Amino acid sequence: MTTLGRFLVTLMAAAALIAVTVVAARYLSVSRTERSAPVAMELPAMSSAPAPAEPAAAPTLPAGATVAQSSNPGSADLQRPAGSTGREAWRPDGRAETPPPAPQAAVPSGPGEAAADEGLAILKDRPVEAQKRLSEALRAGVDGPKGKTVRDALNVLADRLQLAPRFLLPGDPPGSAGPRPRREAGSPRPAGSTGREAWRPDGYSKSCEVVSGDTLIGIGQRFLIPYELIMRLNRMSSPSLIAGETIKVIQGPVHVEILKGRYELQAWLGDVCLRIWPVGLGTDNKTPEGTFLVKSKLKDPPYQPQHKPLSEHRASGAPDNPLGTRWIDIGDHYGIHGTIDPASIGRSVSEGCIRMHGKDVEELYDLLIMGASKVTIRP
């Protein structure tokens, strides 16, 4: 190739390179301009109807939950997750909602509370049945405030029924207990009496018609009660009897239960409790446990312990006699007696005997009969 040819080729190559450079520079400049300029968007024509809402995102379900078809169209319920007990309700948002517990009727708790509630509910209108139910509650060990109410009610019921100085006859209005005069010879026999004795509604009280030759001691032995109780029931100031008169008695014997843990003495007639009294007991658990028989009774007993010097003995009726006014012997030098130290009741301070307030032991003395009444001492 000649020199001229080579020159022309070089010139053409340079021109082509310049043209490519110019085109590339122009292209890059246009691209930067398009990217920085606002973009015009063509919007759809506006409508008066609201735009449809976007579907909600699917809820996050608890582990094990699945979607079930609801009976309410347009809604969905979640099936109970595995392990659910059924008290909680799963909401569509995936959170558990536990409803408040349904109100429940109060259920008596503790021994004897059901029988106590039943007895207290019928206390005024059905005293005989109430006495039995409350005695069941006491036997079961009802305690606390309700137990105190039961004990107070039983003392009152015994005063209305077995220990009342009159009979509770069918048709008597509730709360009508009051004294009824003794029937004198030749007066009409009480309604319901069929002979020398007639059962009364409480199941233990009887009317007894006196015949010539009867004595209070003899009638008491027949019914297994002390003659003092017959006098108390009939408000008798003397033990004399009149043939043909009718007196009130109860069918005994009365037994005693002592609960050491409660410092409590209970007097029972069959399956009903007549009295509940507080007692004092022996130090260091000296009061024995078991069942004992009432061996003897003594009013205004002397205090003559064999293990103490004569200087500590006290005569019958002495104001500083620690036995008080009554002694009920249960054997082995143990007994139930009164006290001149009321503060010792409810405590363990004696040498093993059972102490009672004076008026309480005097009433108990009139309830228990020698050779038949038993004293059971429990822990």
C-alpha positions as CSV (number, residue, x, y, z in Angstrom):
1,M,0.0,0.0,0.0
2,T,1.3,3.4,-0.8
3,T,1.9,6.1,1.7
4,L,-1.2,7.9,0.6
5,G,-3.3,4.9,1.2
6,R,-2.0,4.3,4.6
7,F,-2.8,7.9,5.5
8,L,-6.4,7.7,4.3
9,V,-7.0,4.5,6.4
10,T,-5.6,6.1,9.5
11,L,-7.8,9.2,8.9
12,M,-11.0,7.1,8.5
13,A,-10.3,5.1,11.7
14,A,-9.8,8.3,13.7
15,A,-13.0,9.8,12.4
16,A,-14.9,6.6,13.3
17,L,-13.5,6.7,16.9
18,I,-14.6,10.3,17.3
19,A,-18.1,9.5,16.1
20,V,-18.5,6.6,18.5
21,T,-17.2,8.9,21.4
22,V,-19.8,11.6,20.6
23,V,-22.7,9.2,20.3
24,A,-21.8,7.5,23.7
25,A,-21.5,10.9,25.5
26,R,-24.9,12.0,24.1
27,Y,-26.6,8.7,25.3
28,L,-25.2,9.0,28.8
29,S,-26.4,12.6,29.1
30,V,-30.0,11.6,28.0
31,S,-30.2,8.7,30.5
32,R,-29.3,10.9,33.5
33,T,-31.9,13.5,32.5
34,E,-34.7,10.8,32.2
35,R,-33.9,9.4,35.6
36,S,-34.1,12.7,37.4
37,A,-37.2,14.0,35.8
38,P,-40.8,13.4,37.3
39,V,-42.6,10.4,36.0
40,A,-46.1,11.1,34.7
41,M,-48.6,8.3,35.7
42,E,-52.0,7.8,34.1
43,L,-54.6,7.4,36.8
44,P,-57.9,5.5,36.3
45,A,-61.1,7.5,36.2
46,M,-62.4,8.2,39.8
47,S,-65.7,6.5,40.8
48,S,-68.2,7.3,43.6
49,A,-68.2,3.7,44.9
50,P,-65.6,3.0,47.7
51,A,-62.6,1.0,46.7
52,P,-62.7,-2.6,47.8
53,A,-60.7,-3.2,51.0
54,E,-57.7,-5.3,50.6
55,P,-58.0,-8.8,52.1
56,A,-56.7,-9.1,55.7
57,A,-53.6,-11.0,56.2
58,A,-54.1,-14.6,57.4
59,P,-54.0,-14.7,61.2
60,T,-51.2,-16.4,62.9
61,L,-52.7,-19.5,64.5
62,P,-51.6,-21.2,67.7
63,A,-49.8,-24.4,67.3
64,G,-52.2,-27.2,66.5
65,A,-55.1,-24.9,65.5
66,T,-57.0,-25.4,62.2
67,V,-59.7,-23.5,60.5
68,A,-63.2,-25.0,60.6
69,Q,-66.3,-24.1,58.7
70,S,-68.5,-21.9,60.9
71,S,-72.3,-22.3,61.1
72,N,-72.4,-18.5,60.7
73,P,-72.0,-17.6,57.0
74,G,-69.2,-15.1,56.4
75,S,-67.2,-16.0,59.5
76,A,-64.8,-18.7,60.5
77,D,-64.2,-20.4,63.9
78,L,-61.0,-21.9,65.0
79,Q,-61.0,-25.5,66.2
80,R,-59.8,-26.2,69.7
81,P,-56.0,-26.5,69.7
82,A,-54.5,-29.9,70.8
83,G,-54.4,-30.1,74.6
84,S,-57.0,-27.4,75.1
85,T,-59.3,-28.2,78.1
86,G,-62.3,-26.4,76.6
87,R,-62.5,-23.5,79.1
88,E,-60.6,-21.1,76.8
89,A,-62.1,-19.8,73.6
90,W,-59.7,-19.1,70.7
91,R,-60.4,-15.9,68.8
92,P,-59.7,-15.3,65.1
93,D,-56.8,-13.1,66.0
94,G,-55.0,-16.1,67.5
95,R,-55.1,-15.0,71.1
96,A,-56.7,-17.1,73.8
97,E,-59.6,-15.6,75.7
98,T,-60.5,-17.3,79.0
99,P,-64.1,-16.6,80.2
100,P,-64.7,-15.9,83.9
101,P,-65.6,-19.0,85.9
102,A,-69.3,-19.7,86.2
103,P,-70.8,-19.0,89.6
104,Q,-71.2,-22.1,91.7
105,A,-73.4,-22.7,94.7
106,A,-71.6,-22.7,98.0
107,V,-70.7,-26.3,99.1
108,P,-70.5,-27.0,102.8
109,S,-67.0,-28.0,103.7
110,G,-65.7,-29.7,106.8
111,P,-67.1,-32.5,108.9
112,G,-70.7,-32.2,109.8
113,E,-71.4,-28.8,108.1
114,A,-74.1,-30.2,105.8
115,A,-76.0,-31.6,108.8
116,A,-75.4,-28.4,110.7
117,D,-76.9,-26.3,107.8
118,E,-80.0,-28.6,107.6
119,G,-80.5,-28.5,111.4
120,L,-80.2,-24.7,111.7
121,A,-82.6,-24.2,108.8
122,I,-85.4,-26.0,110.6
123,L,-84.6,-24.9,114.1
124,K,-87.8,-23.0,114.8
125,D,-90.4,-25.0,112.9
126,R,-89.2,-28.6,113.4
127,P,-87.2,-28.7,116.7
128,V,-87.2,-32.5,117.1
129,E,-85.7,-33.1,113.7
130,A,-83.3,-30.1,114.1
131,Q,-82.0,-31.6,117.3
132,K,-81.2,-34.9,115.6
133,R,-79.4,-33.2,112.7
134,L,-77.4,-30.8,114.9
135,S,-76.4,-33.8,117.1
136,E,-75.2,-35.5,114.0
137,A,-73.1,-32.5,113.1
138,L,-71.7,-32.3,116.6
139,R,-70.8,-36.0,116.5
140,A,-69.1,-35.5,113.1
141,G,-66.8,-32.8,114.7
142,V,-68.3,-29.5,113.3
143,D,-66.0,-26.7,114.5
144,G,-65.4,-23.0,114.1
145,P,-68.1,-20.3,114.3
146,K,-70.7,-22.7,112.9
147,G,-69.7,-25.3,115.6
148,K,-70.4,-22.7,118.3
149,T,-73.8,-22.0,116.8
150,V,-74.6,-25.7,116.7
151,R,-73.6,-26.1,120.4
152,D,-75.6,-23.1,121.5
153,A,-78.7,-24.3,119.5
154,L,-78.4,-27.8,121.1
155,N,-78.5,-26.4,124.6
156,V,-81.6,-24.4,123.7
157,L,-83.3,-27.3,122.1
158,A,-82.8,-29.5,125.1
159,D,-84.5,-26.8,127.2
160,R,-87.4,-26.9,124.8
161,L,-87.7,-30.7,124.6
162,Q,-86.3,-33.2,127.0
163,L,-85.4,-30.9,129.9
164,A,-88.4,-28.6,129.6
165,P,-90.7,-28.6,132.6
166,R,-93.6,-29.5,130.3
167,F,-94.3,-31.5,127.2
168,L,-94.1,-30.3,123.6
169,L,-97.4,-31.7,122.3
170,P,-98.4,-32.0,118.6
171,G,-99.9,-28.8,117.5
172,D,-98.0,-26.6,119.9
173,P,-96.8,-23.4,118.1
174,P,-93.0,-23.0,117.8
175,G,-91.5,-21.3,120.8
176,S,-94.5,-22.0,123.0
177,A,-92.5,-24.0,125.6
178,G,-93.5,-23.0,129.1
179,P,-94.4,-24.5,132.5
180,R,-97.4,-26.9,132.6
181,P,-98.9,-27.6,136.0
182,R,-98.7,-31.1,137.4
183,R,-101.9,-32.9,137.1
184,E,-103.5,-33.4,140.4
185,A,-105.4,-36.6,141.4
186,G,-108.8,-36.9,139.6
187,S,-107.9,-34.4,136.9
188,P,-108.1,-35.4,133.2
189,R,-105.2,-37.5,131.8
190,P,-103.0,-35.6,129.3
191,A,-103.9,-36.1,125.6
192,G,-102.1,-39.1,124.1
193,S,-101.6,-40.9,127.4
194,T,-102.6,-44.5,127.2
195,G,-101.6,-45.7,130.7
196,R,-98.9,-45.2,133.3
197,E,-96.7,-43.7,130.7
198,A,-96.9,-42.2,127.2
199,W,-94.2,-41.4,124.7
200,R,-93.9,-37.8,123.6
201,P,-92.9,-36.5,120.2
202,D,-89.1,-36.1,120.9
203,G,-88.8,-39.8,121.5
204,Y,-87.4,-39.6,125.0
205,S,-89.9,-37.6,127.1
206,K,-92.7,-39.6,128.8
207,S,-95.6,-38.9,131.0
208,C,-95.9,-41.2,134.0
209,E,-99.0,-41.7,136.0
210,V,-98.3,-42.1,139.7
211,V,-99.9,-45.0,141.5
212,S,-100.1,-45.7,145.2
213,G,-96.7,-46.8,146.6
214,D,-94.6,-45.0,143.9
215,T,-91.5,-43.1,145.0
216,L,-89.3,-40.8,143.1
217,I,-86.3,-43.2,143.6
218,G,-88.3,-46.1,142.3
219,I,-89.6,-44.2,139.2
220,G,-86.1,-43.0,138.6
221,Q,-84.7,-46.5,138.6
222,R,-87.4,-47.6,136.3
223,F,-86.4,-45.0,133.7
224,L,-82.7,-45.0,134.6
225,I,-82.6,-41.3,135.7
226,P,-81.8,-39.8,139.1
227,Y,-84.8,-38.7,141.3
228,E,-83.2,-35.2,141.3
229,L,-83.9,-35.0,137.6
230,I,-87.5,-35.9,138.1
231,M,-87.8,-33.1,140.6
232,R,-86.1,-30.7,138.3
233,L,-88.4,-31.6,135.3
234,N,-91.5,-31.2,137.3
235,R,-90.5,-28.3,139.5
236,M,-91.1,-30.2,142.6
237,S,-90.0,-28.6,145.9
238,S,-90.4,-32.0,147.8
239,P,-90.1,-35.6,146.8
240,S,-93.7,-36.4,147.8
241,L,-96.0,-37.9,145.2
242,I,-99.8,-38.0,144.9
243,A,-101.5,-41.1,143.5
244,G,-103.2,-40.4,140.2
245,E,-101.1,-37.4,139.2
246,T,-99.0,-37.4,136.0
247,I,-95.4,-36.4,136.0
248,K,-92.8,-35.9,133.3
249,V,-89.8,-38.2,133.0
250,I,-87.3,-39.0,130.3
251,Q,-86.0,-42.4,129.3
252,G,-82.4,-42.7,130.3
253,P,-79.6,-43.2,131.0
254,V,-77.7,-40.1,130.1
255,H,-74.0,-40.7,129.1
256,V,-71.0,-38.4,129.0
257,E,-68.3,-37.8,126.4
258,I,-65.3,-35.7,127.3
259,L,-63.1,-34.4,124.4
260,K,-59.7,-33.5,125.9
261,G,-58.5,-31.7,122.8
262,R,-61.5,-29.3,123.1
263,Y,-61.7,-29.2,126.9
264,E,-65.4,-30.1,126.4
265,L,-67.9,-32.3,128.1
266,Q,-71.0,-33.5,126.2
267,A,-74.1,-35.0,127.8
268,W,-75.9,-37.5,125.5
269,L,-79.3,-39.0,125.7
270,G,-79.4,-41.7,123.0
271,D,-78.5,-40.0,119.7
272,V,-79.2,-36.4,120.8
273,C,-76.9,-34.1,122.8
274,L,-78.5,-32.4,125.7
275,R,-75.6,-30.3,127.0
276,I,-72.2,-29.1,126.1
277,W,-70.0,-27.6,128.8
278,P,-66.3,-26.5,129.1
279,V,-64.1,-28.4,131.5
280,G,-60.6,-28.3,133.1
281,L,-58.2,-31.3,132.8
282,G,-55.1,-32.7,134.4
283,T,-51.6,-31.5,133.9
284,D,-49.2,-33.4,131.7
285,N,-52.1,-35.4,130.2
286,K,-52.9,-37.0,133.6
287,T,-56.6,-37.2,132.8
288,P,-57.0,-40.9,131.7
289,E,-58.7,-42.0,128.5
290,G,-61.3,-44.7,128.1
291,T,-64.8,-45.6,129.2
292,F,-65.7,-45.5,132.9
293,L,-68.9,-46.1,134.9
294,V,-70.4,-43.7,137.3
295,K,-69.8,-45.5,140.6
296,S,-71.1,-43.0,143.1
297,K,-72.2,-39.3,143.6
298,L,-71.8,-37.0,146.5
299,K,-73.1,-33.5,147.3
300,D,-70.8,-31.1,149.1
301,P,-67.9,-33.6,149.2
302,P,-65.1,-33.3,151.7
303,Y,-61.6,-32.9,150.3
304,Q,-59.4,-35.7,151.8
305,P,-56.7,-36.8,149.4
306,Q,-54.6,-39.6,150.8
307,H,-51.4,-38.3,149.3
308,K,-51.6,-34.9,150.9
309,P,-51.1,-33.9,154.6
310,L,-54.1,-33.3,156.8
311,S,-53.4,-29.5,156.7
312,E,-54.6,-29.5,153.1
313,H,-57.8,-31.4,153.8
314,R,-61.1,-29.5,153.7
315,A,-64.4,-30.2,155.2
316,S,-67.7,-30.6,153.4
317,G,-69.1,-27.2,152.3
318,A,-65.9,-25.3,153.2
319,P,-65.5,-22.2,151.0
320,D,-62.0,-23.2,150.1
321,N,-62.8,-26.8,149.3
322,P,-61.3,-27.3,145.8
323,L,-64.0,-29.9,144.8
324,G,-66.8,-27.4,145.0
325,T,-70.3,-28.6,145.6
326,R,-70.4,-31.9,143.7
327,W,-68.4,-35.1,143.2
328,I,-69.1,-37.8,140.5
329,D,-66.9,-40.8,141.1
330,I,-65.7,-42.7,138.0
331,G,-63.2,-44.9,139.7
332,D,-59.5,-45.1,140.5
333,H,-59.7,-41.9,142.5
334,Y,-60.8,-39.9,139.4
335,G,-64.0,-37.9,139.3
336,I,-65.9,-35.0,137.8
337,H,-66.3,-32.2,140.3
338,G,-66.8,-28.4,140.7
339,T,-64.0,-25.9,141.4
340,I,-63.4,-22.7,143.3
341,D,-61.0,-21.6,140.6
342,P,-63.1,-20.7,137.5
343,A,-60.0,-19.6,135.6
344,S,-58.8,-23.3,135.6
345,I,-61.7,-24.2,133.2
346,G,-60.3,-24.7,129.7
347,R,-56.8,-25.4,131.0
348,S,-54.8,-28.5,132.1
349,V,-54.0,-27.7,135.8
350,S,-55.6,-30.5,137.9
351,E,-54.2,-33.8,139.2
352,G,-56.2,-35.7,136.6
353,C,-59.8,-35.1,137.6
354,I,-62.3,-33.2,135.4
355,R,-63.3,-29.8,136.7
356,M,-66.5,-27.9,135.9
357,H,-68.1,-24.6,136.8
358,G,-70.4,-25.0,139.8
359,K,-73.8,-24.6,138.1
360,D,-72.7,-26.9,135.3
361,V,-71.6,-29.8,137.5
362,E,-74.7,-29.4,139.6
363,E,-76.9,-29.9,136.5
364,L,-74.7,-32.8,135.3
365,Y,-75.0,-34.4,138.7
366,D,-78.8,-34.5,138.3
367,L,-78.5,-36.1,134.8
368,L,-76.3,-39.1,135.6
369,I,-77.4,-42.2,137.5
370,M,-75.1,-44.5,139.4
371,G,-74.4,-47.9,137.9
372,A,-75.8,-47.0,134.4
373,S,-74.4,-43.7,133.2
374,K,-71.0,-44.0,131.4
375,V,-68.2,-41.5,131.0
376,T,-66.1,-41.8,127.9
377,I,-62.9,-39.7,127.7
378,R,-61.4,-39.2,124.3
379,P,-58.1,-37.5,123.2
